[in-house]
Amino acid sequence: MKTVAMTNETVNEMAKVAYGEGAYVTVHEEMDTDVVIVMNGDKITRIVELEDAMLEFGKVFNQKFVSYRAVFLGELGFGYAFEVDEIYVPEVQKTCA
């Protein structure tokens, strides 16, 4: 299994691709877990636990994320390390004209 580490900024960009422009990743204190918050203006429209969001995140990179952990990346600050189970390679069909 491989590990992919990403800065918090990169993970937030991935959340925007997967859930829309108003999405970002944060720690939800009451739920005691990392979550994706999806906003529409100043209103929260959806909260997705990061554990559940990994499937959507994996689609962004054509990979299957199976677990994650918060990590400190030195000068880059905090981020996340995702365990990657498999890499999906799209099938390409060739046809002759």
Backbone bond lengths (Angstrom), bond angles and torsions (degrees), N, CA, C in turn:
res aa  C-N    CA-C-N  psi(-1)  N-CA   C-N-CA  omega(-1)  CA-C   N-CA-C  phi
1 M - - - 1.454 - - 1.527 108.78 -
2 K 1.291 116.12 144.24 1.464 122.34 -179.39 1.525 109.37 -107.99
3 T 1.331 115.30 157.67 1.455 121.45 176.60 1.519 109.05 -119.42
4 V 1.326 115.27 133.71 1.460 122.00 177.15 1.523 107.23 -114.81
5 A 1.327 117.11 119.57 1.468 121.28 178.59 1.517 109.42 -101.11
6 M 1.325 115.44 137.39 1.463 121.02 -179.11 1.523 109.69 -136.43
7 T 1.325 114.55 145.71 1.456 119.02 175.38 1.525 109.52 -68.79
8 N 1.306 116.06 162.66 1.462 121.03 177.27 1.530 110.05 -59.19
9 E 1.317 116.48 -38.10 1.466 120.99 179.43 1.534 111.00 -62.50
10 T 1.317 117.15 -42.49 1.461 121.41 178.91 1.528 111.05 -65.52
11 V 1.324 116.47 -41.20 1.463 120.75 179.16 1.530 110.01 -64.75
12 N 1.312 117.55 -38.35 1.471 120.47 176.98 1.524 111.07 -65.27
13 E 1.327 117.73 -38.55 1.467 120.52 176.49 1.525 110.31 -64.84
14 M 1.324 116.67 -38.78 1.458 121.21 177.67 1.532 110.13 -64.01
15 A 1.332 116.98 -38.83 1.468 121.29 177.41 1.528 110.59 -62.67
16 K 1.333 116.89 -38.86 1.466 120.88 178.99 1.523 111.18 -65.31
17 V 1.330 116.65 -39.73 1.465 119.99 178.71 1.529 109.93 -66.41
18 A 1.322 116.81 -42.17 1.463 121.37 -175.56 1.529 112.97 -76.98
19 Y 1.345 117.79 -36.91 1.466 120.81 -171.40 1.520 115.31 -121.69
20 G 1.316 118.42 -3.64 1.458 120.47 179.45 1.514 112.59 111.97
21 E 1.313 114.89 166.28 1.466 122.55 -172.36 1.528 114.23 -57.71
22 G 1.306 118.47 -29.81 1.467 121.10 -176.78 1.517 114.60 -87.80
23 A 1.320 118.52 12.81 1.469 121.46 -175.36 1.525 111.89 -94.74
24 Y 1.321 115.47 144.22 1.463 121.76 173.34 1.526 108.87 -154.60
25 V 1.329 115.82 161.06 1.464 122.33 -178.35 1.519 108.87 -103.99
26 T 1.321 116.15 137.44 1.453 121.30 178.70 1.529 109.38 -154.74
27 V 1.321 116.10 172.81 1.460 121.33 173.75 1.520 107.51 -90.78
28 H 1.318 116.55 127.88 1.457 121.56 177.25 1.531 106.58 -95.98
29 E 1.315 115.87 108.14 1.469 121.27 -174.03 1.529 112.58 -60.34
30 E 1.329 117.64 -44.42 1.463 120.64 -177.10 1.526 112.10 -67.74
31 M 1.323 116.77 -35.22 1.464 120.70 -179.99 1.531 111.16 -87.13
32 D 1.339 116.91 -12.84 1.461 123.56 -179.61 1.527 111.79 55.81
33 T 1.340 115.71 45.82 1.460 121.13 179.51 1.521 109.80 -155.84
34 D 1.318 116.30 165.37 1.458 121.69 173.88 1.523 108.49 -81.67
35 V 1.323 116.28 140.13 1.461 120.79 -176.83 1.523 110.53 -140.10
36 V 1.335 114.54 161.80 1.455 121.90 168.26 1.524 105.69 -101.34
37 I 1.314 116.14 122.48 1.463 122.16 175.43 1.525 107.02 -99.83
38 V 1.323 116.97 128.30 1.467 121.18 177.59 1.523 107.26 -111.47
39 M 1.323 114.71 122.20 1.459 121.28 -177.27 1.529 110.52 -110.97
40 N 1.340 114.78 148.22 1.450 122.11 169.24 1.519 104.73 -126.03
41 G 1.332 115.75 99.71 1.463 119.61 -172.06 1.516 108.80 70.15
42 D 1.340 116.48 -122.75 1.470 119.65 178.49 1.524 112.04 -104.34
43 K 1.325 117.33 14.97 1.460 121.99 -177.91 1.534 110.57 -111.63
44 I 1.323 116.14 131.60 1.462 121.02 175.07 1.521 107.84 -76.86
45 T 1.333 116.20 122.97 1.460 120.41 -179.37 1.529 112.46 -102.96
46 R 1.331 116.19 -19.38 1.464 119.00 -177.57 1.520 110.18 -161.92
47 I 1.319 115.97 143.54 1.458 122.72 172.15 1.525 106.80 -127.02
48 V 1.332 115.91 123.17 1.461 121.34 -178.81 1.523 108.17 -122.18
49 E 1.334 117.21 125.86 1.459 119.35 176.00 1.520 108.63 -61.75
50 L 1.320 116.86 140.09 1.455 120.96 -177.57 1.527 111.29 -59.04
51 E 1.311 116.85 -33.21 1.472 120.98 176.23 1.530 110.79 -56.48
52 D 1.328 116.85 -41.34 1.461 121.87 179.01 1.533 111.99 -77.95
53 A 1.320 116.93 -29.45 1.466 121.40 -177.73 1.530 112.36 -75.62
54 M 1.323 117.38 -14.61 1.467 119.47 -177.32 1.522 112.97 -59.03
55 L 1.320 118.19 -33.09 1.460 120.79 178.38 1.530 110.21 -61.80
56 E 1.337 116.51 -46.35 1.468 120.94 178.67 1.528 110.83 -66.86
57 F 1.325 116.57 -39.53 1.464 120.35 178.51 1.524 110.24 -62.70
58 G 1.320 116.34 -40.60 1.456 120.70 179.40 1.510 112.37 -61.02
59 K 1.327 116.73 -34.39 1.465 120.68 178.50 1.524 111.50 -63.90
60 V 1.329 116.71 -32.05 1.457 120.96 179.53 1.530 110.14 -62.67
61 F 1.329 116.70 -37.63 1.463 121.54 -176.84 1.528 113.45 -107.02
62 N 1.331 117.48 7.79 1.471 121.62 -176.86 1.523 111.61 55.92
63 Q 1.335 115.75 43.91 1.449 121.04 179.06 1.522 109.09 -137.95
64 K 1.321 115.69 160.36 1.460 120.25 176.84 1.523 108.41 -105.66
65 F 1.337 115.68 107.10 1.462 121.14 177.14 1.524 108.18 -84.13
66 V 1.323 117.35 129.29 1.460 120.15 -176.99 1.526 113.40 -110.79
67 S 1.319 117.57 -20.92 1.463 120.13 176.28 1.524 108.43 -159.89
68 Y 1.324 115.61 168.57 1.460 119.77 178.77 1.519 109.18 -148.42
69 R 1.307 114.64 163.32 1.466 120.91 171.39 1.528 108.04 -152.65
70 A 1.307 115.90 148.90 1.455 120.64 176.19 1.530 107.68 -74.84
71 V 1.323 116.37 139.84 1.460 120.71 -178.54 1.523 109.88 -137.40
72 F 1.329 115.37 155.07 1.459 121.15 172.98 1.519 107.36 -98.02
73 L 1.325 116.51 126.09 1.459 122.06 -174.62 1.527 112.25 -107.50
74 G 1.317 116.90 33.35 1.463 121.09 177.76 1.514 111.81 66.18
75 E 1.330 115.85 -128.27 1.466 121.30 -178.00 1.528 112.84 -62.19
76 L 1.331 117.17 -20.70 1.468 120.80 179.91 1.522 112.65 -80.30
77 G 1.312 117.76 -9.76 1.458 121.62 -179.91 1.515 111.99 88.61
78 F 1.319 115.59 -153.24 1.459 120.48 -178.86 1.524 110.42 -89.58
79 G 1.311 114.31 156.26 1.453 120.50 178.49 1.515 108.85 -162.59
80 Y 1.309 115.60 -156.31 1.459 121.40 -178.04 1.520 109.58 -133.34
81 A 1.318 115.42 145.43 1.462 121.96 172.22 1.518 106.68 -112.02
82 F 1.320 116.43 123.26 1.462 122.34 179.88 1.517 109.52 -107.74
83 E 1.332 116.07 130.67 1.456 120.75 173.43 1.524 107.54 -80.37
84 V 1.329 116.51 130.80 1.455 122.53 -177.59 1.521 108.52 -108.98
85 D 1.340 115.70 122.32 1.458 121.01 -179.42 1.516 111.71 -84.28
86 E 1.313 116.64 -46.57 1.453 120.05 -179.64 1.509 109.38 -148.04
87 I 1.304 114.45 156.52 1.459 120.55 175.72 1.517 107.19 -109.05
88 Y 1.302 115.42 125.56 1.451 120.22 178.84 1.519 109.58 -87.02
89 V 1.288 116.03 130.29 1.462 121.34 175.89 1.519 106.53 -114.46
90 P 1.322 117.04 120.06 1.472 118.90 -178.97 1.529 110.69 -60.26
91 E 1.323 114.73 141.56 1.453 119.38 176.81 1.512 109.37 -78.28
92 V 1.315 115.45 136.27 1.463 121.03 179.33 1.523 107.51 -117.98
93 Q 1.294 114.05 127.97 1.467 118.76 178.76 1.525 107.89 -104.62
94 K 1.309 114.62 131.16 1.452 119.75 178.51 1.523 108.74 -102.49
95 T 1.296 115.51 136.35 1.457 119.93 176.07 1.519 108.12 -127.32
96 C 1.276 114.77 149.81 1.468 120.40 177.64 1.523 108.91 -103.79
97 A 1.305 115.57 136.64 1.466 120.31 179.83 1.509 111.01 -86.13
